Amino acid sequence: MGLCLPCLGGAAEDVVETPDPDLKRRQLAEAAEKRQMEASSRGIKNPSSVDHQKKKKEEVERMSSSTEAPGAGGGLRVRIPM
């Protein structure tokens, strides 16, 4: 019967060191961000165009909401029979 003891030379080379927890956490966070970016742009040929369209749409909505006076319009139309 043989014994497997790490003290019998050469065993120190076989030990796998675990990375620093902070380094591991940072790597996991970077990988998660990369996956999110890839998932959000999946199926989109030109992501910059999509961003431009979103900004333009938000600006149009903001302009339309700021130009409407409160209480003006937006109510029910009344049809008066003649």
N, C-alpha and C positions, 0 to 999 in steps of 0.2 A: 504494500500500500504506500502510495506517495502522499506527501503533504504539500499543500499549496500555501506557502507562507510568503508574504510580501518582503520579508527580511532576507530572502535568499538571492539578492543581487538582481539587477535588471528590472525589478518590480516598480521602482520609482519612475521609470520611463513610461510605464503603462498607465499611470494615474492620469485621469482626465480632470483638468481643473474647470470648475464652473466659473462663468464670467461674473464680474461684479454685478450685484443686484441693480445698481443705478444704471449701469451700461445696458444690462438686459432690458430694463424698463424703458429706456430711451429707444432702443432698437425696436421693441414691440410697438411703441407709440408711432415711430416713423413708418413701420410696416402697416399699421392700421390706417394712417393718413393716406398712404399710397394706395391702399385698397379702396378707400372711400373715393379718392379722386378718379381711379379707374372705373369704379362702378357708376359714378355720376356722369362720366363722359361716354359710357358704353352706348353704342349705336349712334353717336353724334359725330358727323364728319368734320364739322368746323365748330369747336367749342367757343371760340372767341366771338363768332357770329351770334351764337345763342346768348352769350352774356350781353352783347350789344343790344339784342332784341329785348331782353329782360329789362335792361336799364331804360330803354326807350319807352317801353310799356309802362313802367313805374312812373316815369316823368309825365307821360300823357295822363295817367290817372291822377297824379298829384295836381297837374294843371287844371284838369276838369273839376276836381273837388274844390280847388281854391277859387275858381271863377264863379261857381254857383253861389248865389246869395241864399242865406237860410230863409226858408219860407217862400221863396220865389220859385214857381214852377214845381214840378214833381208831384203835384196834386192830381186829383181825378179830373178828367175832362168832362164838362157838362155839355150835353147836346140839347140844344133848345129846338123843339119842333116848331115849324112855321106853318 
